[in-house]
Amino acid sequence: MTNENCLEGIKCPACGNEDVFRIGVTTTAIVTDDGAEVEHGEMEWDKDSHAECANCLERGKLSHFTPTRRARRRACAFIARARGEQPPVGYVSA
Ligand SMILES: [Zn+2]
């Protein structure tokens, strides 16, 4: 499955999981002396957020789970060759 929404471009470099991750997020809560309650359920994260692969527990910043363009091109070329097709021009062939 290719992620096209929240996890677009995210993949575990250790095990290849691209389905489920734990990510440290920032949100806003109403806080009183008695406790805290998340206000809207809205949350944010970025490439520097803590992330963990839910499959193999690989950890790091979210950017650690973003393959480089070169790695993506290499994977794309590998898939093309596995299908018996020519990799797109300019893609790494080795
Ligand atoms: Zn993993």
PDB file of the backbone (N, CA, C, O) and the ligand in Angstrom, with CONECT records:
HET     ZN  A 101       1
ATOM      1  N   MET A   1       0.850  -1.188   0.000  1.00  0.00           N
ATOM      2  CA  MET A   1       0.000   0.000   0.000  1.00  0.00           C
ATOM      3  C   MET A   1       0.892   1.246   0.000  1.00  0.00           C
ATOM      4  O   MET A   1       1.854   1.326   0.764  1.00  0.00           O
ATOM      5  N   THR A   2       0.576   2.187  -0.834  1.00  0.00           N
ATOM      6  CA  THR A   2       1.314   3.435  -0.862  1.00  0.00           C
ATOM      7  C   THR A   2       0.540   4.483  -0.076  1.00  0.00           C
ATOM      8  O   THR A   2      -0.630   4.749  -0.349  1.00  0.00           O
ATOM      9  N   ASN A   3       1.214   5.069   0.900  1.00  0.00           N
ATOM     10  CA  ASN A   3       0.554   6.087   1.708  1.00  0.00           C
ATOM     11  C   ASN A   3       0.437   7.395   0.939  1.00  0.00           C
ATOM     12  O   ASN A   3       1.392   7.827   0.294  1.00  0.00           O
ATOM     13  N   GLU A   4      -0.718   8.019   1.006  1.00  0.00           N
ATOM     14  CA  GLU A   4      -0.942   9.258   0.269  1.00  0.00           C
ATOM     15  C   GLU A   4      -1.457  10.377   1.165  1.00  0.00           C
ATOM     16  O   GLU A   4      -1.772  11.465   0.684  1.00  0.00           O
ATOM     17  N   ASN A   5      -1.546  10.111   2.479  1.00  0.00           N
ATOM     18  CA  ASN A   5      -2.116  11.111   3.367  1.00  0.00           C
ATOM     19  C   ASN A   5      -1.148  11.404   4.515  1.00  0.00           C
ATOM     20  O   ASN A   5      -0.077  11.963   4.280  1.00  0.00           O
ATOM     21  N   CYS A   6      -1.502  11.038   5.753  1.00  0.00           N
ATOM     22  CA  CYS A   6      -0.691  11.374   6.926  1.00  0.00           C
ATOM     23  C   CYS A   6       0.707  10.758   6.883  1.00  0.00           C
ATOM     24  O   CYS A   6       1.653  11.334   7.419  1.00  0.00           O
ATOM     25  N   LEU A   7       0.842   9.603   6.255  1.00  0.00           N
ATOM     26  CA  LEU A   7       2.123   8.905   6.258  1.00  0.00           C
ATOM     27  C   LEU A   7       2.803   8.922   4.891  1.00  0.00           C
ATOM     28  O   LEU A   7       3.641   8.069   4.602  1.00  0.00           O
ATOM     29  N   GLU A   8       2.445   9.888   4.056  1.00  0.00           N
ATOM     30  CA  GLU A   8       3.062   9.959   2.729  1.00  0.00           C
ATOM     31  C   GLU A   8       4.585  10.082   2.856  1.00  0.00           C
ATOM     32  O   GLU A   8       5.088  10.973   3.540  1.00  0.00           O
ATOM     33  N   GLY A   9       5.301   9.191   2.199  1.00  0.00           N
ATOM     34  CA  GLY A   9       6.757   9.236   2.197  1.00  0.00           C
ATOM     35  C   GLY A   9       7.404   8.634   3.428  1.00  0.00           C
ATOM     36  O   GLY A   9       8.627   8.671   3.558  1.00  0.00           O
ATOM     37  N   ILE A  10       6.594   8.068   4.354  1.00  0.00           N
ATOM     38  CA  ILE A  10       7.131   7.518   5.593  1.00  0.00           C
ATOM     39  C   ILE A  10       7.219   5.997   5.480  1.00  0.00           C
ATOM     40  O   ILE A  10       6.262   5.325   5.095  1.00  0.00           O
ATOM     41  N   LYS A  11       8.410   5.471   5.830  1.00  0.00           N
ATOM     42  CA  LYS A  11       8.622   4.028   5.774  1.00  0.00           C
ATOM     43  C   LYS A  11       9.753   3.674   6.725  1.00  0.00           C
ATOM     44  O   LYS A  11      10.746   4.397   6.805  1.00  0.00           O
ATOM     45  N   CYS A  12       9.614   2.564   7.450  1.00  0.00           N
ATOM     46  CA  CYS A  12      10.666   2.151   8.378  1.00  0.00           C
ATOM     47  C   CYS A  12      11.861   1.635   7.581  1.00  0.00           C
ATOM     48  O   CYS A  12      11.710   0.723   6.768  1.00  0.00           O
ATOM     49  N   PRO A  13      13.072   2.217   7.807  1.00  0.00           N
ATOM     50  CA  PRO A  13      14.250   1.761   7.076  1.00  0.00           C
ATOM     51  C   PRO A  13      14.736   0.407   7.569  1.00  0.00           C
ATOM     52  O   PRO A  13      15.524  -0.250   6.888  1.00  0.00           O
ATOM     53  N   ALA A  14      14.276  -0.024   8.747  1.00  0.00           N
ATOM     54  CA  ALA A  14      14.746  -1.295   9.315  1.00  0.00           C
ATOM     55  C   ALA A  14      13.915  -2.476   8.836  1.00  0.00           C
ATOM     56  O   ALA A  14      14.470  -3.510   8.466  1.00  0.00           O
ATOM     57  N   CYS A  15      12.589  -2.337   8.838  1.00  0.00           N
ATOM     58  CA  CYS A  15      11.741  -3.492   8.509  1.00  0.00           C
ATOM     59  C   CYS A  15      10.817  -3.261   7.318  1.00  0.00           C
ATOM     60  O   CYS A  15      10.164  -4.196   6.856  1.00  0.00           O
ATOM     61  N   GLY A  16      10.752  -2.043   6.821  1.00  0.00           N
ATOM     62  CA  GLY A  16       9.926  -1.778   5.650  1.00  0.00           C
ATOM     63  C   GLY A  16       8.478  -1.440   5.967  1.00  0.00           C
ATOM     64  O   GLY A  16       7.699  -1.155   5.059  1.00  0.00           O
ATOM     65  N   ASN A  17       8.101  -1.468   7.262  1.00  0.00           N
ATOM     66  CA  ASN A  17       6.726  -1.121   7.640  1.00  0.00           C
ATOM     67  C   ASN A  17       6.398   0.292   7.173  1.00  0.00           C
ATOM     68  O   ASN A  17       7.197   1.212   7.347  1.00  0.00           O
ATOM     69  N   GLU A  18       5.226   0.457   6.584  1.00  0.00           N
ATOM     70  CA  GLU A  18       4.755   1.791   6.238  1.00  0.00           C
ATOM     71  C   GLU A  18       3.301   1.979   6.646  1.00  0.00           C
ATOM     72  O   GLU A  18       2.630   2.905   6.191  1.00  0.00           O
ATOM     73  N   ASP A  19       2.822   1.083   7.511  1.00  0.00           N
ATOM     74  CA  ASP A  19       1.400   1.106   7.878  1.00  0.00           C
ATOM     75  C   ASP A  19       1.105   1.794   9.211  1.00  0.00           C
ATOM     76  O   ASP A  19       0.162   2.579   9.306  1.00  0.00           O
ATOM     77  N   VAL A  20       1.912   1.503  10.247  1.00  0.00           N
ATOM     78  CA  VAL A  20       1.587   2.018  11.582  1.00  0.00           C
ATOM     79  C   VAL A  20       2.846   2.514  12.288  1.00  0.00           C
ATOM     80  O   VAL A  20       3.852   1.806  12.354  1.00  0.00           O
ATOM     81  N   PHE A  21       2.780   3.751  12.820  1.00  0.00           N
ATOM     82  CA  PHE A  21       3.884   4.349  13.563  1.00  0.00           C
ATOM     83  C   PHE A  21       3.340   5.020  14.819  1.00  0.00           C
ATOM     84  O   PHE A  21       2.184   5.440  14.861  1.00  0.00           O
ATOM     85  N   ARG A  22       4.183   5.114  15.835  1.00  0.00           N
ATOM     86  CA  ARG A  22       3.867   5.943  16.994  1.00  0.00           C
ATOM     87  C   ARG A  22       4.645   7.239  16.796  1.00  0.00           C
ATOM     88  O   ARG A  22       5.856   7.216  16.577  1.00  0.00           O
ATOM     89  N   ILE A  23       3.946   8.367  16.875  1.00  0.00           N
ATOM     90  CA  ILE A  23       4.579   9.664  16.654  1.00  0.00           C
ATOM     91  C   ILE A  23       4.218  10.596  17.801  1.00  0.00           C
ATOM     92  O   ILE A  23       3.047  10.728  18.158  1.00  0.00           O
ATOM     93  N   GLY A  24       5.219  11.237  18.372  1.00  0.00           N
ATOM     94  CA  GLY A  24       4.980  12.237  19.404  1.00  0.00           C
ATOM     95  C   GLY A  24       4.358  13.460  18.767  1.00  0.00           C
ATOM     96  O   GLY A  24       4.937  14.044  17.851  1.00  0.00           O
ATOM     97  N   VAL A  25       3.176  13.861  19.240  1.00  0.00           N
ATOM     98  CA  VAL A  25       2.462  14.977  18.631  1.00  0.00           C
ATOM     99  C   VAL A  25       2.310  16.134  19.621  1.00  0.00           C
ATOM    100  O   VAL A  25       2.446  15.963  20.832  1.00  0.00           O
ATOM    101  N   THR A  26       2.030  17.292  19.078  1.00  0.00           N
ATOM    102  CA  THR A  26       1.735  18.468  19.889  1.00  0.00           C
ATOM    103  C   THR A  26       0.252  18.761  19.757  1.00  0.00           C
ATOM    104  O   THR A  26      -0.289  18.786  18.651  1.00  0.00           O
ATOM    105  N   THR A  27      -0.407  18.983  20.895  1.00  0.00           N
ATOM    106  CA  THR A  27      -1.820  19.334  20.870  1.00  0.00           C
ATOM    107  C   THR A  27      -2.068  20.368  21.961  1.00  0.00           C
ATOM    108  O   THR A  27      -1.153  20.705  22.713  1.00  0.00           O
ATOM    109  N   THR A  28      -3.280  20.870  22.055  1.00  0.00           N
ATOM    110  CA  THR A  28      -3.628  21.860  23.060  1.00  0.00           C
ATOM    111  C   THR A  28      -4.643  21.253  24.022  1.00  0.00           C
ATOM    112  O   THR A  28      -5.596  20.599  23.596  1.00  0.00           O
ATOM    113  N   ALA A  29      -4.436  21.470  25.320  1.00  0.00           N
ATOM    114  CA  ALA A  29      -5.345  20.922  26.318  1.00  0.00           C
ATOM    115  C   ALA A  29      -5.833  22.020  27.263  1.00  0.00           C
ATOM    116  O   ALA A  29      -5.127  22.995  27.521  1.00  0.00           O
ATOM    117  N   ILE A  30      -7.046  21.842  27.768  1.00  0.00           N
ATOM    118  CA  ILE A  30      -7.544  22.676  28.859  1.00  0.00           C
ATOM    119  C   ILE A  30      -7.009  22.051  30.148  1.00  0.00           C
ATOM    120  O   ILE A  30      -7.311  20.899  30.461  1.00  0.00           O
ATOM    121  N   VAL A  31      -6.220  22.812  30.882  1.00  0.00           N
ATOM    122  CA  VAL A  31      -5.580  22.257  32.076  1.00  0.00           C
ATOM    123  C   VAL A  31      -6.047  23.021  33.312  1.00  0.00           C
ATOM    124  O   VAL A  31      -5.942  24.246  33.367  1.00  0.00           O
ATOM    125  N   THR A  32      -6.557  22.303  34.289  1.00  0.00           N
ATOM    126  CA  THR A  32      -6.907  22.879  35.585  1.00  0.00           C
ATOM    127  C   THR A  32      -6.113  22.138  36.654  1.00  0.00           C
ATOM    128  O   THR A  32      -5.328  21.241  36.347  1.00  0.00           O
ATOM    129  N   ASP A  33      -6.320  22.515  37.893  1.00  0.00           N
ATOM    130  CA  ASP A  33      -5.605  21.856  38.976  1.00  0.00           C
ATOM    131  C   ASP A  33      -6.017  20.383  39.100  1.00  0.00           C
ATOM    132  O   ASP A  33      -5.297  19.568  39.675  1.00  0.00           O
ATOM    133  N   ASP A  34      -7.186  20.067  38.549  1.00  0.00           N
ATOM    134  CA  ASP A  34      -7.685  18.690  38.657  1.00  0.00           C
ATOM    135  C   ASP A  34      -7.180  17.773  37.556  1.00  0.00           C
ATOM    136  O   ASP A  34      -7.228  16.551  37.692  1.00  0.00           O
ATOM    137  N   GLY A  35      -6.696  18.356  36.465  1.00  0.00           N
ATOM    138  CA  GLY A  35      -6.226  17.500  35.379  1.00  0.00           C
ATOM    139  C   GLY A  35      -6.246  18.226  34.053  1.00  0.00           C
ATOM    140  O   GLY A  35      -6.375  19.449  34.005  1.00  0.00           O
ATOM    141  N   ALA A  36      -6.119  17.472  32.983  1.00  0.00           N
ATOM    142  CA  ALA A  36      -6.043  18.046  31.639  1.00  0.00           C
ATOM    143  C   ALA A  36      -6.985  17.309  30.699  1.00  0.00           C
ATOM    144  O   ALA A  36      -7.192  16.100  30.805  1.00  0.00           O
ATOM    145  N   GLU A  37      -7.554  18.086  29.767  1.00  0.00           N
ATOM    146  CA  GLU A  37      -8.440  17.500  28.766  1.00  0.00           C
ATOM    147  C   GLU A  37      -8.093  18.100  27.411  1.00  0.00           C
ATOM    148  O   GLU A  37      -8.036  19.320  27.262  1.00  0.00           O
ATOM    149  N   VAL A  38      -7.863  17.244  26.430  1.00  0.00           N
ATOM    150  CA  VAL A  38      -7.520  17.731  25.089  1.00  0.00           C
ATOM    151  C   VAL A  38      -8.686  18.541  24.559  1.00  0.00           C
ATOM    152  O   VAL A  38      -9.836  18.105  24.609  1.00  0.00           O
ATOM    153  N   GLU A  39      -8.376  19.734  24.048  1.00  0.00           N
ATOM    154  CA  GLU A  39      -9.420  20.682  23.688  1.00  0.00           C
ATOM    155  C   GLU A  39     -10.176  20.306  22.420  1.00  0.00           C
ATOM    156  O   GLU A  39     -11.397  20.152  22.465  1.00  0.00           O
ATOM    157  N   HIS A  40      -9.491  20.154  21.295  1.00  0.00           N
ATOM    158  CA  HIS A  40     -10.182  19.913  20.022  1.00  0.00           C
ATOM    159  C   HIS A  40      -9.858  18.567  19.410  1.00  0.00           C
ATOM    160  O   HIS A  40     -10.559  18.123  18.501  1.00  0.00           O
ATOM    161  N   GLY A  41      -8.827  17.913  19.877  1.00  0.00           N
ATOM    162  CA  GLY A  41      -8.374  16.688  19.240  1.00  0.00           C
ATOM    163  C   GLY A  41      -7.468  16.957  18.065  1.00  0.00           C
ATOM    164  O   GLY A  41      -7.012  16.024  17.404  1.00  0.00           O
ATOM    165  N   GLU A  42      -7.196  18.243  17.790  1.00  0.00           N
ATOM    166  CA  GLU A  42      -6.273  18.566  16.705  1.00  0.00           C
ATOM    167  C   GLU A  42      -4.849  18.350  17.189  1.00  0.00           C
ATOM    168  O   GLU A  42      -4.544  18.589  18.358  1.00  0.00           O
ATOM    169  N   MET A  43      -3.998  17.911  16.316  1.00  0.00           N
ATOM    170  CA  MET A  43      -2.610  17.676  16.698  1.00  0.00           C
ATOM    171  C   MET A  43      -1.691  17.936  15.527  1.00  0.00           C
ATOM    172  O   MET A  43      -2.092  17.902  14.363  1.00  0.00           O
ATOM    173  N   GLU A  44      -0.445  18.196  15.873  1.00  0.00           N
ATOM    174  CA  GLU A  44       0.555  18.499  14.848  1.00  0.00           C
ATOM    175  C   GLU A  44       1.818  17.697  15.105  1.00  0.00           C
ATOM    176  O   GLU A  44       2.108  17.316  16.239  1.00  0.00           O
ATOM    177  N   TRP A  45       2.558  17.447  14.047  1.00  0.00           N
ATOM    178  CA  TRP A  45       3.890  16.867  14.162  1.00  0.00           C
ATOM    179  C   TRP A  45       4.683  17.301  12.948  1.00  0.00           C
ATOM    180  O   TRP A  45       4.129  17.765  11.952  1.00  0.00           O
ATOM    181  N   ASP A  46       6.025  17.138  13.055  1.00  0.00           N
ATOM    182  CA  ASP A  46       6.877  17.492  11.919  1.00  0.00           C
ATOM    183  C   ASP A  46       8.052  16.531  11.841  1.00  0.00           C
ATOM    184  O   ASP A  46       8.091  15.529  12.555  1.00  0.00           O
ATOM    185  N   LYS A  47       9.011  16.838  10.969  1.00  0.00           N
ATOM    186  CA  LYS A  47      10.114  15.902  10.724  1.00  0.00           C
ATOM    187  C   LYS A  47      10.983  15.689  11.954  1.00  0.00           C
ATOM    188  O   LYS A  47      11.714  14.700  12.018  1.00  0.00           O
ATOM    189  N   ASP A  48      10.927  16.592  12.937  1.00  0.00           N
ATOM    190  CA  ASP A  48      11.740  16.454  14.139  1.00  0.00           C
ATOM    191  C   ASP A  48      10.998  15.769  15.282  1.00  0.00           C
ATOM    192  O   ASP A  48      11.567  15.581  16.357  1.00  0.00           O
ATOM    193  N   SER A  49       9.728  15.388  15.065  1.00  0.00           N
ATOM    194  CA  SER A  49       8.954  14.721  16.108  1.00  0.00           C
ATOM    195  C   SER A  49       9.515  13.327  16.363  1.00  0.00           C
ATOM    196  O   SER A  49      10.021  12.671  15.452  1.00  0.00           O
ATOM    197  N   HIS A  50       9.418  12.886  17.615  1.00  0.00           N
ATOM    198  CA  HIS A  50       9.845  11.524  17.947  1.00  0.00           C
ATOM    199  C   HIS A  50       8.923  10.533  17.244  1.00  0.00           C
ATOM    200  O   HIS A  50       7.704  10.705  17.248  1.00  0.00           O
ATOM    201  N   ALA A  51       9.497   9.507  16.647  1.00  0.00           N
ATOM    202  CA  ALA A  51       8.688   8.499  15.966  1.00  0.00           C
ATOM    203  C   ALA A  51       9.235   7.111  16.263  1.00  0.00           C
ATOM    204  O   ALA A  51      10.425   6.926  16.518  1.00  0.00           O
ATOM    205  N   GLU A  52       8.336   6.155  16.221  1.00  0.00           N
ATOM    206  CA  GLU A  52       8.709   4.766  16.505  1.00  0.00           C
ATOM    207  C   GLU A  52       7.923   3.853  15.583  1.00  0.00           C
ATOM    208  O   GLU A  52       6.717   4.030  15.415  1.00  0.00           O
ATOM    209  N   CYS A  53       8.596   2.878  14.984  1.00  0.00           N
ATOM    210  CA  CYS A  53       7.928   1.888  14.140  1.00  0.00           C
ATOM    211  C   CYS A  53       7.127   0.959  15.045  1.00  0.00           C
ATOM    212  O   CYS A  53       7.675   0.394  15.991  1.00  0.00           O
ATOM    213  N   ALA A  54       5.832   0.796  14.764  1.00  0.00           N
ATOM    214  CA  ALA A  54       4.983  -0.051  15.597  1.00  0.00           C
ATOM    215  C   ALA A  54       5.271  -1.528  15.349  1.00  0.00           C
ATOM    216  O   ALA A  54       4.797  -2.385  16.095  1.00  0.00           O
ATOM    217  N   ASN A  55       6.031  -1.827  14.324  1.00  0.00           N
ATOM    218  CA  ASN A  55       6.331  -3.224  13.998  1.00  0.00           C
ATOM    219  C   ASN A  55       7.620  -3.708  14.663  1.00  0.00           C
ATOM    220  O   ASN A  55       7.618  -4.729  15.350  1.00  0.00           O
ATOM    221  N   CYS A  56       8.728  -2.974  14.459  1.00  0.00           N
ATOM    222  CA  CYS A  56      10.027  -3.456  14.969  1.00  0.00           C
ATOM    223  C   CYS A  56      10.602  -2.562  16.065  1.00  0.00           C
ATOM    224  O   CYS A  56      11.678  -2.852  16.587  1.00  0.00           O
ATOM    225  N   LEU A  57       9.908  -1.484  16.424  1.00  0.00           N
ATOM    226  CA  LEU A  57      10.298  -0.564  17.489  1.00  0.00           C
ATOM    227  C   LEU A  57      11.534   0.276  17.151  1.00  0.00           C
ATOM    228  O   LEU A  57      12.138   0.861  18.050  1.00  0.00           O
ATOM    229  N   GLU A  58      11.925   0.347  15.858  1.00  0.00           N
ATOM    230  CA  GLU A  58      12.967   1.283  15.421  1.00  0.00           C
ATOM    231  C   GLU A  58      12.533   2.689  15.844  1.00  0.00           C
ATOM    232  O   GLU A  58      11.373   3.058  15.664  1.00  0.00           O
ATOM    233  N   ARG A  59      13.463   3.476  16.407  1.00  0.00           N
ATOM    234  CA  ARG A  59      13.107   4.804  16.907  1.00  0.00           C
ATOM    235  C   ARG A  59      13.985   5.885  16.311  1.00  0.00           C
ATOM    236  O   ARG A  59      15.102   5.623  15.865  1.00  0.00           O
ATOM    237  N   GLY A  60      13.472   7.093  16.311  1.00  0.00           N
ATOM    238  CA  GLY A  60      14.257   8.245  15.881  1.00  0.00           C
ATOM    239  C   GLY A  60      13.335   9.403  15.586  1.00  0.00           C
ATOM    240  O   GLY A  60      12.135   9.350  15.854  1.00  0.00           O
ATOM    241  N   LYS A  61      13.926  10.470  15.018  1.00  0.00           N
ATOM    242  CA  LYS A  61      13.085  11.569  14.543  1.00  0.00           C
ATOM    243  C   LYS A  61      12.287  11.061  13.347  1.00  0.00           C
ATOM    244  O   LYS A  61      12.696  10.104  12.689  1.00  0.00           O
ATOM    245  N   LEU A  62      11.159  11.692  13.064  1.00  0.00           N
ATOM    246  CA  LEU A  62      10.335  11.254  11.936  1.00  0.00           C
ATOM    247  C   LEU A  62      11.136  11.301  10.631  1.00  0.00           C
ATOM    248  O   LEU A  62      10.900  10.502   9.725  1.00  0.00           O
ATOM    249  N   SER A  63      12.079  12.236  10.542  1.00  0.00           N
ATOM    250  CA  SER A  63      12.892  12.336   9.320  1.00  0.00           C
ATOM    251  C   SER A  63      13.709  11.059   9.084  1.00  0.00           C
ATOM    252  O   SER A  63      14.082  10.761   7.949  1.00  0.00           O
ATOM    253  N   HIS A  64      13.985  10.305  10.157  1.00  0.00           N
ATOM    254  CA  HIS A  64      14.702   9.030  10.038  1.00  0.00           C
ATOM    255  C   HIS A  64      13.889   8.031   9.207  1.00  0.00           C
ATOM    256  O   HIS A  64      14.454   7.116   8.608  1.00  0.00           O
ATOM    257  N   PHE A  65      12.581   8.204   9.172  1.00  0.00           N
ATOM    258  CA  PHE A  65      11.690   7.274   8.479  1.00  0.00           C
ATOM    259  C   PHE A  65      11.309   7.765   7.078  1.00  0.00           C
ATOM    260  O   PHE A  65      10.418   7.214   6.432  1.00  0.00           O
ATOM    261  N   THR A  66      12.000   8.806   6.628  1.00  0.00           N
ATOM    262  CA  THR A  66      11.721   9.343   5.304  1.00  0.00           C
ATOM    263  C   THR A  66      12.867   8.966   4.375  1.00  0.00           C
ATOM    264  O   THR A  66      13.945   9.553   4.464  1.00  0.00           O
ATOM    265  N   PRO A  67      12.658   8.010   3.493  1.00  0.00           N
ATOM    266  CA  PRO A  67      13.735   7.626   2.587  1.00  0.00           C
ATOM    267  C   PRO A  67      14.193   8.815   1.756  1.00  0.00           C
ATOM    268  O   PRO A  67      13.387   9.667   1.382  1.00  0.00           O
ATOM    269  N   THR A  68      15.489   8.871   1.468  1.00  0.00           N
ATOM    270  CA  THR A  68      15.999   9.931   0.606  1.00  0.00           C
ATOM    271  C   THR A  68      15.463   9.741  -0.804  1.00  0.00           C
ATOM    272  O   THR A  68      14.989   8.663  -1.163  1.00  0.00           O
ATOM    273  N   ARG A  69      15.544  10.802  -1.598  1.00  0.00           N
ATOM    274  CA  ARG A  69      15.083  10.714  -2.984  1.00  0.00           C
ATOM    275  C   ARG A  69      15.854   9.613  -3.710  1.00  0.00           C
ATOM    276  O   ARG A  69      15.281   8.875  -4.512  1.00  0.00           O
ATOM    277  N   ARG A  70      17.172   9.501  -3.425  1.00  0.00           N
ATOM    278  CA  ARG A  70      17.981   8.486  -4.089  1.00  0.00           C
ATOM    279  C   ARG A  70      17.486   7.087  -3.707  1.00  0.00           C
ATOM    280  O   ARG A  70      17.377   6.215  -4.569  1.00  0.00           O
ATOM    281  N   ALA A  71      17.187   6.867  -2.425  1.00  0.00           N
ATOM    282  CA  ALA A  71      16.706   5.553  -1.987  1.00  0.00           C
ATOM    283  C   ALA A  71      15.368   5.240  -2.632  1.00  0.00           C
ATOM    284  O   ALA A  71      15.103   4.103  -3.022  1.00  0.00           O
ATOM    285  N   ARG A  72      14.511   6.281  -2.744  1.00  0.00           N
ATOM    286  CA  ARG A  72      13.207   6.080  -3.385  1.00  0.00           C
ATOM    287  C   ARG A  72      13.384   5.690  -4.855  1.00  0.00           C
ATOM    288  O   ARG A  72      12.707   4.796  -5.364  1.00  0.00           O
ATOM    289  N   ARG A  73      14.311   6.385  -5.520  1.00  0.00           N
ATOM    290  CA  ARG A  73      14.558   6.093  -6.937  1.00  0.00           C
ATOM    291  C   ARG A  73      15.124   4.685  -7.092  1.00  0.00           C
ATOM    292  O   ARG A  73      14.757   3.961  -8.018  1.00  0.00           O
ATOM    293  N   ARG A  74      16.027   4.296  -6.173  1.00  0.00           N
ATOM    294  CA  ARG A  74      16.621   2.964  -6.235  1.00  0.00           C
ATOM    295  C   ARG A  74      15.523   1.906  -6.060  1.00  0.00           C
ATOM    296  O   ARG A  74      15.498   0.908  -6.780  1.00  0.00           O
ATOM    297  N   ALA A  75      14.624   2.129  -5.106  1.00  0.00           N
ATOM    298  CA  ALA A  75      13.530   1.181  -4.870  1.00  0.00           C
ATOM    299  C   ALA A  75      12.614   1.112  -6.085  1.00  0.00           C
ATOM    300  O   ALA A  75      12.155   0.034  -6.463  1.00  0.00           O
ATOM    301  N   CYS A  76      12.351   2.266  -6.696  1.00  0.00           N
ATOM    302  CA  CYS A  76      11.493   2.331  -7.878  1.00  0.00           C
ATOM    303  C   CYS A  76      12.131   1.556  -9.032  1.00  0.00           C
ATOM    304  O   CYS A  76      11.449   0.831  -9.756  1.00  0.00           O
ATOM    305  N   ALA A  77      13.461   1.719  -9.196  1.00  0.00           N
ATOM    306  CA  ALA A  77      14.172   1.005 -10.257  1.00  0.00           C
ATOM    307  C   ALA A  77      14.140  -0.494  -9.988  1.00  0.00           C
ATOM    308  O   ALA A  77      13.988  -1.291 -10.913  1.00  0.00           O
ATOM    309  N   PHE A  78      14.285  -0.879  -8.716  1.00  0.00           N
ATOM    310  CA  PHE A  78      14.263  -2.297  -8.336  1.00  0.00           C
ATOM    311  C   PHE A  78      12.903  -2.911  -8.687  1.00  0.00           C
ATOM    312  O   PHE A  78      12.828  -4.010  -9.235  1.00  0.00           O
ATOM    313  N   ILE A  79      11.842  -2.189  -8.365  1.00  0.00           N
ATOM    314  CA  ILE A  79      10.487  -2.689  -8.644  1.00  0.00           C
ATOM    315  C   ILE A  79      10.270  -2.815 -10.148  1.00  0.00           C
ATOM    316  O   ILE A  79       9.675  -3.785 -10.616  1.00  0.00           O
ATOM    317  N   ALA A  80      10.760  -1.823 -10.909  1.00  0.00           N
ATOM    318  CA  ALA A  80      10.601  -1.857 -12.367  1.00  0.00           C
ATOM    319  C   ALA A  80      11.301  -3.087 -12.937  1.00  0.00           C
ATOM    320  O   ALA A  80      10.743  -3.798 -13.772  1.00  0.00           O
ATOM    321  N   ARG A  81      12.543  -3.333 -12.472  1.00  0.00           N
ATOM    322  CA  ARG A  81      13.285  -4.497 -12.976  1.00  0.00           C
ATOM    323  C   ARG A  81      12.588  -5.797 -12.584  1.00  0.00           C
ATOM    324  O   ARG A  81      12.545  -6.738 -13.377  1.00  0.00           O
ATOM    325  N   ALA A  82      12.041  -5.858 -11.369  1.00  0.00           N
ATOM    326  CA  ALA A  82      11.343  -7.063 -10.913  1.00  0.00           C
ATOM    327  C   ALA A  82      10.120  -7.343 -11.788  1.00  0.00           C
ATOM    328  O   ALA A  82       9.710  -8.493 -11.947  1.00  0.00           O
ATOM    329  N   ARG A  83       9.550  -6.289 -12.346  1.00  0.00           N
ATOM    330  CA  ARG A  83       8.386  -6.437 -13.236  1.00  0.00           C
ATOM    331  C   ARG A  83       8.813  -6.675 -14.681  1.00  0.00           C
ATOM    332  O   ARG A  83       7.974  -6.845 -15.565  1.00  0.00           O
ATOM    333  N   GLY A  84      10.131  -6.686 -14.913  1.00  0.00           N
ATOM    334  CA  GLY A  84      10.632  -6.878 -16.265  1.00  0.00           C
ATOM    335  C   GLY A  84      10.543  -5.626 -17.094  1.00  0.00           C
ATOM    336  O   GLY A  84      10.585  -5.692 -18.323  1.00  0.00           O
ATOM    337  N   GLU A  85      10.419  -4.462 -16.437  1.00  0.00           N
ATOM    338  CA  GLU A  85      10.334  -3.183 -17.149  1.00  0.00           C
ATOM    339  C   GLU A  85      11.655  -2.429 -17.033  1.00  0.00           C
ATOM    340  O   GLU A  85      12.482  -2.746 -16.178  1.00  0.00           O
ATOM    341  N   GLN A  86      11.851  -1.441 -17.888  1.00  0.00           N
ATOM    342  CA  GLN A  86      13.014  -0.573 -17.803  1.00  0.00           C
ATOM    343  C   GLN A  86      12.754   0.480 -16.729  1.00  0.00           C
ATOM    344  O   GLN A  86      11.673   1.068 -16.700  1.00  0.00           O
ATOM    345  N   PRO A  87      13.744   0.738 -15.824  1.00  0.00           N
ATOM    346  CA  PRO A  87      13.571   1.826 -14.860  1.00  0.00           C
ATOM    347  C   PRO A  87      13.440   3.153 -15.608  1.00  0.00           C
ATOM    348  O   PRO A  87      13.988   3.301 -16.700  1.00  0.00           O
ATOM    349  N   PRO A  88      12.723   4.116 -15.033  1.00  0.00           N
ATOM    350  CA  PRO A  88      12.609   5.437 -15.670  1.00  0.00           C
ATOM    351  C   PRO A  88      13.985   6.046 -15.902  1.00  0.00           C
ATOM    352  O   PRO A  88      14.907   5.788 -15.129  1.00  0.00           O
ATOM    353  N   VAL A  89      14.140   6.840 -16.939  1.00  0.00           N
ATOM    354  CA  VAL A  89      15.432   7.472 -17.278  1.00  0.00           C
ATOM    355  C   VAL A  89      15.933   8.270 -16.070  1.00  0.00           C
ATOM    356  O   VAL A  89      15.187   9.031 -15.454  1.00  0.00           O
ATOM    357  N   GLY A  90      17.220   8.075 -15.746  1.00  0.00           N
ATOM    358  CA  GLY A  90      17.822   8.832 -14.662  1.00  0.00           C
ATOM    359  C   GLY A  90      17.737   8.141 -13.309  1.00  0.00           C
ATOM    360  O   GLY A  90      18.366   8.580 -12.346  1.00  0.00           O
ATOM    361  N   TYR A  91      16.966   7.065 -13.231  1.00  0.00           N
ATOM    362  CA  TYR A  91      16.845   6.361 -11.957  1.00  0.00           C
ATOM    363  C   TYR A  91      18.025   5.415 -11.782  1.00  0.00           C
ATOM    364  O   TYR A  91      18.518   4.831 -12.747  1.00  0.00           O
ATOM    365  N   VAL A  92      18.466   5.273 -10.550  1.00  0.00           N
ATOM    366  CA  VAL A  92      19.609   4.415 -10.246  1.00  0.00           C
ATOM    367  C   VAL A  92      19.278   2.987 -10.674  1.00  0.00           C
ATOM    368  O   VAL A  92      18.222   2.449 -10.340  1.00  0.00           O
ATOM    369  N   SER A  93      20.219   2.379 -11.432  1.00  0.00           N
ATOM    370  CA  SER A  93      19.908   1.059 -11.949  1.00  0.00           C
ATOM    371  C   SER A  93      20.653  -0.049 -11.213  1.00  0.00           C
ATOM    372  O   SER A  93      20.366  -1.227 -11.429  1.00  0.00           O
ATOM    373  N   ALA A  94      21.608   0.307 -10.344  1.00  0.00           N
ATOM    374  CA  ALA A  94      22.362  -0.734  -9.620  1.00  0.00           C
ATOM    375  C   ALA A  94      21.801  -0.946  -8.217  1.00  0.00           C
ATOM    376  O   ALA A  94      22.309  -1.780  -7.468  1.00  0.00           O
TER     377      ALA A  94
HETATM  378 ZN    ZN A 101      10.266  -1.187  11.559  1.00  0.00          ZN2+
END
